[in-house]
Amino acid sequence: MQEKIGNVTLDYTYYPGEDLYSDGPVEEELLEIAKNYREKELNHVIAERKSWPVLYHFSHIRKNILDWLPITKEHKVLEIGSGCGAVTGALAEKAGSLTCIELSKMRSTINGYRNRDYENVKIMVGNFQDIEKNLNEKFDYITLIGVFEYSEGYIGTEEPYVEMLRRISRHLVPGGKIIIAIENRLGLKYWAGCTEDHVGTYFEGLEGYPQTKGVKTFSKNELSEIIKEAGAFKTSFYYPYPDYKFPMTIYSDSYLPKKGELHDLFANYDRERIVLFDEPKVYDSLIESGLFPEFSNSFLVVAEKEEQ
Protein backbone atom coordinates (compact mmCIF):
# COMPACT_ATOMS: atom_id res chain seq x y z
CA MET A 1 0.00 0.00 0.00
CA GLN A 2 1.24 3.48 -0.89
CA GLU A 3 0.16 7.04 -0.22
CA LYS A 4 1.15 10.31 -1.87
CA ILE A 5 1.64 13.55 0.06
CA GLY A 6 2.30 16.12 -2.62
CA ASN A 7 5.11 14.58 -4.67
CA VAL A 8 6.41 12.37 -1.84
CA THR A 9 5.57 8.64 -1.84
CA LEU A 10 4.96 6.85 1.47
CA ASP A 11 5.28 3.06 1.20
CA TYR A 12 3.49 1.05 3.92
CA THR A 13 4.46 -2.45 2.71
CA TYR A 14 6.41 -3.13 5.93
CA TYR A 15 4.40 -0.98 8.34
CA PRO A 16 3.32 -3.10 11.36
CA GLY A 17 -0.06 -1.33 11.64
CA GLU A 18 0.68 0.87 14.65
CA ASP A 19 3.40 3.28 15.70
CA LEU A 20 5.67 1.57 18.21
CA TYR A 21 6.97 4.83 19.64
CA SER A 22 5.70 8.38 19.86
CA ASP A 23 6.48 11.71 21.51
CA GLY A 24 2.77 12.05 22.27
CA PRO A 25 0.55 15.08 21.61
CA VAL A 26 3.46 17.24 20.47
CA GLU A 27 3.54 15.22 17.24
CA GLU A 28 0.02 16.52 16.45
CA GLU A 29 1.38 20.05 16.73
CA LEU A 30 4.34 19.18 14.47
CA LEU A 31 1.93 17.74 11.88
CA GLU A 32 -0.22 20.88 12.02
CA ILE A 33 2.86 23.03 11.40
CA ALA A 34 4.12 20.83 8.56
CA LYS A 35 0.72 20.96 6.86
CA ASN A 36 0.13 24.69 7.20
CA TYR A 37 3.55 26.35 6.92
CA ARG A 38 6.26 26.30 4.29
CA GLU A 39 9.99 26.12 4.90
CA LYS A 40 10.55 29.90 4.68
CA GLU A 41 7.91 30.45 7.40
CA LEU A 42 9.30 27.99 9.95
CA ASN A 43 11.70 30.36 11.73
CA HIS A 44 8.75 32.64 12.46
CA VAL A 45 6.79 29.65 13.83
CA ILE A 46 9.76 28.60 16.01
CA ALA A 47 10.01 32.11 17.49
CA GLU A 48 6.27 32.22 18.10
CA ARG A 49 5.78 28.79 19.67
CA LYS A 50 8.86 28.89 21.96
CA SER A 51 8.86 25.08 22.07
CA TRP A 52 11.89 22.78 22.17
CA PRO A 53 10.32 20.07 19.93
CA VAL A 54 9.34 22.70 17.33
CA LEU A 55 12.87 24.16 17.37
CA TYR A 56 14.49 20.72 17.27
CA HIS A 57 12.46 19.32 14.39
CA PHE A 58 12.05 22.43 12.22
CA SER A 59 15.18 24.59 12.63
CA HIS A 60 17.04 25.14 9.33
CA ILE A 61 20.31 24.91 11.32
CA ARG A 62 19.78 21.14 11.55
CA LYS A 63 20.60 20.90 7.83
CA ASN A 64 24.11 22.31 8.32
CA ILE A 65 25.34 18.87 9.30
CA LEU A 66 24.93 17.59 5.70
CA ASP A 67 24.73 20.69 3.50
CA TRP A 68 28.47 20.71 2.79
CA LEU A 69 28.79 17.09 1.64
CA PRO A 70 29.57 16.64 -2.10
CA ILE A 71 26.27 14.88 -2.88
CA THR A 72 25.07 15.56 -6.44
CA LYS A 73 22.15 14.64 -8.71
CA GLU A 74 24.25 11.66 -9.84
CA HIS A 75 23.90 10.10 -6.40
CA LYS A 76 21.36 7.84 -4.73
CA VAL A 77 20.98 8.38 -0.97
CA LEU A 78 19.43 6.25 1.78
CA GLU A 79 18.40 8.06 4.99
CA ILE A 80 17.88 5.64 7.88
CA GLY A 81 15.71 7.01 10.68
CA SER A 82 14.41 10.08 8.84
CA GLY A 83 12.03 11.10 11.66
CA CYS A 84 10.09 14.30 10.99
CA GLY A 85 12.43 15.29 8.16
CA ALA A 86 14.94 17.56 9.91
CA VAL A 87 17.61 16.81 7.27
CA THR A 88 15.50 15.12 4.57
CA GLY A 89 15.08 18.37 2.65
CA ALA A 90 18.84 19.02 2.63
CA LEU A 91 19.41 15.57 1.12
CA ALA A 92 16.53 15.84 -1.38
CA GLU A 93 17.88 19.19 -2.58
CA LYS A 94 21.26 17.65 -3.44
CA ALA A 95 20.61 14.01 -4.41
CA GLY A 96 19.22 12.43 -7.56
CA SER A 97 17.01 10.12 -5.49
CA LEU A 98 16.38 9.80 -1.77
CA THR A 99 14.94 6.75 0.00
CA CYS A 100 14.01 7.21 3.68
CA ILE A 101 13.37 4.48 6.26
CA GLU A 102 11.29 5.43 9.30
CA LEU A 103 9.39 3.25 11.79
CA SER A 104 6.76 5.85 12.71
CA LYS A 105 3.86 6.52 10.33
CA MET A 106 3.10 9.82 12.12
CA ARG A 107 6.66 11.09 11.74
CA SER A 108 6.75 9.96 8.12
CA THR A 109 3.53 11.91 7.49
CA ILE A 110 5.08 15.04 9.04
CA ASN A 111 8.14 14.51 6.85
CA GLY A 112 5.97 14.01 3.78
CA TYR A 113 4.11 17.30 4.29
CA ARG A 114 7.29 19.19 5.09
CA ASN A 115 9.02 18.01 1.90
CA ARG A 116 5.99 17.55 -0.37
CA ASP A 117 7.44 19.64 -3.19
CA TYR A 118 10.33 17.24 -3.85
CA GLU A 119 9.76 14.66 -6.58
CA ASN A 120 12.75 12.46 -5.67
CA VAL A 121 11.71 11.36 -2.13
CA LYS A 122 10.29 7.96 -1.13
CA ILE A 123 9.63 7.14 2.54
CA MET A 124 9.48 3.46 3.48
CA VAL A 125 7.52 3.15 6.73
CA GLY A 126 8.33 0.19 8.96
CA ASN A 127 10.98 -1.66 10.94
CA PHE A 128 14.52 -1.26 9.60
CA GLN A 129 15.24 -5.01 9.80
CA ASP A 130 12.19 -5.93 7.70
CA ILE A 131 12.89 -3.29 5.07
CA GLU A 132 16.66 -3.89 4.91
CA LYS A 133 16.22 -7.61 4.16
CA ASN A 134 14.17 -6.73 1.08
CA LEU A 135 16.17 -3.72 -0.09
CA ASN A 136 17.82 -4.53 -3.41
CA GLU A 137 19.13 -1.09 -4.34
CA LYS A 138 22.70 0.13 -3.90
CA PHE A 139 23.37 3.64 -2.67
CA ASP A 140 26.18 6.17 -2.93
CA TYR A 141 25.47 7.58 0.55
CA ILE A 142 23.72 6.08 3.57
CA THR A 143 23.07 8.45 6.48
CA LEU A 144 22.65 7.70 10.19
CA ILE A 145 21.96 11.12 11.73
CA GLY A 146 21.22 10.62 15.43
CA VAL A 147 20.39 6.98 14.70
CA PHE A 148 23.52 4.83 15.14
CA GLU A 149 23.33 5.00 18.96
CA TYR A 150 20.01 3.07 18.79
CA SER A 151 21.46 0.14 16.82
CA GLU A 152 20.85 -2.24 19.72
CA GLY A 153 17.12 -1.62 19.27
CA TYR A 154 17.34 -1.91 15.49
CA ILE A 155 19.49 -5.06 15.39
CA GLY A 156 19.48 -6.80 18.79
CA THR A 157 22.51 -9.07 18.18
CA GLU A 158 25.56 -9.49 20.44
CA GLU A 159 27.49 -6.81 18.54
CA PRO A 160 24.64 -4.59 17.31
CA TYR A 161 26.80 -1.58 16.38
CA VAL A 162 29.25 -3.61 14.31
CA GLU A 163 26.40 -5.61 12.77
CA MET A 164 24.48 -2.44 11.87
CA LEU A 165 27.41 -1.16 9.81
CA ARG A 166 27.98 -4.55 8.18
CA ARG A 167 24.33 -4.78 7.12
CA ILE A 168 24.03 -1.32 5.67
CA SER A 169 27.42 -1.56 3.94
CA ARG A 170 25.91 -4.34 1.80
CA HIS A 171 23.74 -1.63 0.25
CA LEU A 172 26.65 0.65 -0.75
CA VAL A 173 28.15 0.92 -4.20
CA PRO A 174 31.95 0.46 -4.26
CA GLY A 175 33.39 3.66 -2.83
CA GLY A 176 30.02 4.52 -1.25
CA LYS A 177 29.94 6.32 2.08
CA ILE A 178 28.19 5.86 5.42
CA ILE A 179 27.59 9.17 7.23
CA ILE A 180 27.23 8.96 11.02
CA ALA A 181 26.33 11.91 13.26
CA ILE A 182 26.42 11.05 16.96
CA GLU A 183 27.20 12.55 20.36
CA ASN A 184 30.62 11.88 21.90
CA ARG A 185 30.29 9.87 25.12
CA LEU A 186 33.19 11.95 26.49
CA GLY A 187 32.02 15.30 25.08
CA LEU A 188 33.06 18.34 27.11
CA LYS A 189 29.44 19.37 27.72
CA TYR A 190 28.93 16.25 29.86
CA TRP A 191 31.96 17.03 32.06
CA ALA A 192 30.78 20.65 32.29
CA GLY A 193 27.36 19.78 33.74
CA CYS A 194 24.96 18.83 30.93
CA THR A 195 22.88 15.69 31.30
CA GLU A 196 23.35 12.79 28.88
CA ASP A 197 21.26 13.58 25.77
CA HIS A 198 19.29 10.35 25.55
CA VAL A 199 18.53 9.49 29.18
CA GLY A 200 18.65 12.92 30.87
CA THR A 201 20.87 11.97 33.82
CA TYR A 202 24.20 13.47 34.83
CA PHE A 203 27.46 11.64 33.95
CA GLU A 204 25.69 8.49 32.69
CA GLY A 205 27.77 8.27 29.50
CA LEU A 206 30.99 9.31 31.24
CA GLU A 207 30.50 6.43 33.68
CA GLY A 208 29.95 3.93 30.84
CA TYR A 209 26.11 3.75 30.91
CA PRO A 210 25.70 1.66 34.08
CA GLN A 211 21.91 2.26 34.19
CA THR A 212 21.10 2.39 30.46
CA LYS A 213 19.94 -0.22 27.96
CA GLY A 214 19.11 0.20 24.28
CA VAL A 215 21.08 3.35 23.51
CA LYS A 216 24.78 4.14 23.69
CA THR A 217 27.25 6.71 22.34
CA PHE A 218 31.00 6.32 22.03
CA SER A 219 34.36 8.00 22.41
CA LYS A 220 36.41 8.65 19.28
CA ASN A 221 38.56 5.56 19.86
CA GLU A 222 35.55 3.35 20.56
CA LEU A 223 33.75 4.50 17.42
CA SER A 224 36.91 4.01 15.33
CA GLU A 225 37.25 0.44 16.60
CA ILE A 226 33.60 -0.39 15.81
CA ILE A 227 34.00 0.85 12.23
CA LYS A 228 37.30 -1.02 11.85
CA GLU A 229 35.70 -4.26 13.03
CA ALA A 230 32.73 -3.79 10.67
CA GLY A 231 34.78 -3.91 7.48
CA ALA A 232 37.21 -2.18 5.14
CA PHE A 233 36.45 1.53 5.50
CA LYS A 234 38.49 4.66 5.03
CA THR A 235 37.29 6.77 7.96
CA SER A 236 37.35 10.56 8.39
CA PHE A 237 36.24 12.31 11.58
CA TYR A 238 34.68 15.78 11.69
CA TYR A 239 33.77 17.81 14.76
CA PRO A 240 30.50 19.82 14.70
CA TYR A 241 30.38 22.75 17.12
CA PRO A 242 28.55 23.17 19.41
CA ASP A 243 27.14 19.74 18.41
CA TYR A 244 25.71 17.87 15.43
CA LYS A 245 22.10 18.92 16.13
CA PHE A 246 22.71 22.65 15.78
CA PRO A 247 26.11 22.87 14.08
CA MET A 248 27.39 26.38 13.45
CA THR A 249 30.90 25.21 12.50
CA ILE A 250 32.27 21.84 11.43
CA TYR A 251 35.96 21.29 12.14
CA SER A 252 38.19 18.54 10.74
CA ASP A 253 41.57 17.05 11.60
CA SER A 254 43.09 19.31 8.95
CA TYR A 255 41.31 22.42 10.33
CA LEU A 256 40.89 22.31 14.10
CA PRO A 257 39.65 25.25 16.22
CA LYS A 258 42.11 27.90 17.35
CA LYS A 259 42.37 29.25 20.87
CA GLY A 260 39.53 31.72 21.51
CA GLU A 261 37.22 30.39 18.76
CA LEU A 262 34.97 28.28 21.02
CA HIS A 263 33.47 30.92 23.25
CA ASP A 264 29.87 29.82 24.03
CA LEU A 265 28.51 27.91 27.00
CA PHE A 266 26.62 24.86 25.76
CA ALA A 267 22.87 25.55 25.76
CA ASN A 268 20.65 22.75 27.07
CA TYR A 269 17.43 23.93 25.44
CA ASP A 270 15.19 21.13 26.65
CA ARG A 271 16.30 20.68 30.27
CA GLU A 272 18.24 22.23 33.10
CA ARG A 273 22.00 21.90 33.48
CA ILE A 274 24.59 22.79 36.06
CA VAL A 275 27.72 24.83 35.28
CA LEU A 276 30.82 23.24 36.76
CA PHE A 277 33.51 25.33 35.04
CA ASP A 278 34.18 27.95 32.39
CA GLU A 279 33.78 25.96 29.16
CA PRO A 280 35.56 28.44 26.83
CA LYS A 281 38.63 28.42 29.09
CA VAL A 282 38.67 24.64 29.26
CA TYR A 283 38.27 24.45 25.46
CA ASP A 284 41.31 26.73 25.09
CA SER A 285 43.26 24.44 27.40
CA LEU A 286 42.24 21.35 25.39
CA ILE A 287 43.06 23.06 22.10
CA GLU A 288 46.53 24.02 23.33
CA SER A 289 47.07 20.43 24.49
CA GLY A 290 45.91 18.96 21.14
CA LEU A 291 42.98 17.17 22.78
CA PHE A 292 39.97 18.91 21.20
CA PRO A 293 38.99 15.92 18.96
CA GLU A 294 38.69 13.62 22.00
CA PHE A 295 36.38 16.07 23.81
CA SER A 296 34.29 17.39 20.90
CA ASN A 297 30.61 17.26 21.89
CA SER A 298 29.67 15.37 18.71
CA PHE A 299 31.24 13.52 15.82
CA LEU A 300 30.37 13.46 12.15
CA VAL A 301 32.01 10.41 10.62
CA VAL A 302 32.41 9.66 6.92
CA ALA A 303 33.19 5.95 6.44
CA GLU A 304 34.02 5.19 2.81
CA LYS A 305 33.68 1.58 1.70
CA GLU A 306 36.98 0.50 0.21
CA GLU A 307 36.96 -1.71 -2.85
CA GLN A 308 38.14 -5.23 -2.12
Residue, then its C-alpha position, 0 to 999 in steps of 0.5 A: m500500500q502506498e500514499k502520496i503527500g504532494n510529490v512524496t511517496l509513502d510506502y506502507t508495505y512493511y508498516p506493522g499497523e501501529d506506531l511503536y513509539s511516539d512523543g505524544p501530543v506534540e507530534e500533532e502540533l508538528l503535523e499541524i505546522a508541517k501541513n500549514y507552513r512552508e519552509k521559509e515560514l518555519n523560523h517565524v513559527i519557532a520564534e512564536r511557539k517557543s517550544w523545544p520540539v518545534l525548534y528541534h524538528f524544524s530549525h534550518i540549522r539542523k541541515n548544516i550537518l549535511d549541507w556541505l557534503p559533495i552529494t550531487k544529482e548523480h547520487k542515490v541516498l538512503e536516509i535511515g531514521s528520517g524522523c520528521g524530516a529535519v535533514t531530509g530536505a537538505l538531502a533531497e535538494k542535493a541528491g538524484s534520489l532519496t529513500c528514507i526508512e522510518l518506523s513511525k507513520m506519524r513522523s513519516t507523514i510530518n516529513g511528507y508534508r514538510n518536503r511535499d514539493y520534492e519529486n525524488v523522495k520515497i519514505m518506506v515506513g516500517n521496521f529497519q530489519d524488515i525493510e533492509k532484508n528486502l532492499n535490493e538497491k545500492f546507494d552512494y550515501i547512507t546516512l545515520i543522523g542521530v540513529f547509530e546510537y540506537s542500533e541495539g534496538y534496530i538489530g538486537t545481536e551481540e554486537p549490534y553496532v558492528e552488525m548495523l554497519r555490516r548490514i548497511s554496507r551491503h547496500l553501498v556501491p563500491g566507494g560509497k559512504i556511510i555518514i554517522a552523526i552522533e554525540n561523543r560519550l566523552g564530550l566536554k558538555y557532559w563534564a561541564g554539567c549537561t545531562e546525557d542527551h538520551v537518558g537525561t541523567y548526569f554523567e551516565g555516559l561518562e560512567g559507561y552507561p551503568q543504568t542504560k539499555g538500548v542506547k549508547t554513544f561512544s568516544k572517538n577511539e571506541l567508534s573508530e574500533i567499531i567501524k574497523e571491526a565492521g569492514a574495510f572503511k576509510t574513515s574521516f572524523y569531523y567535529p561539529y560545534p557546538d554539536y551535530k544537532f545545531p552545528m554552526t561550525i564543522y571542524s576537521d583534523s586538517y582544520l581544528p579550532k584555534k584558541g579563543e574560537l569556542h566561546d559559548l557555553f553549551a545551551n541545554y534547550d530542553r532541560e536544566r543543566i549545572v555549570l561546573f567550570d568555564e567551558p571556553k577556558v577549558y576548550d582553550s586548554l584542550i586546544e593548546s594540548g591537542l585534545f579537542p577531537e577527543f572532547s568534541n561534543s559530537f562527531l560526524v564520521v564519513a566511512e568510505k567503503e573501500e573496494q576489495 
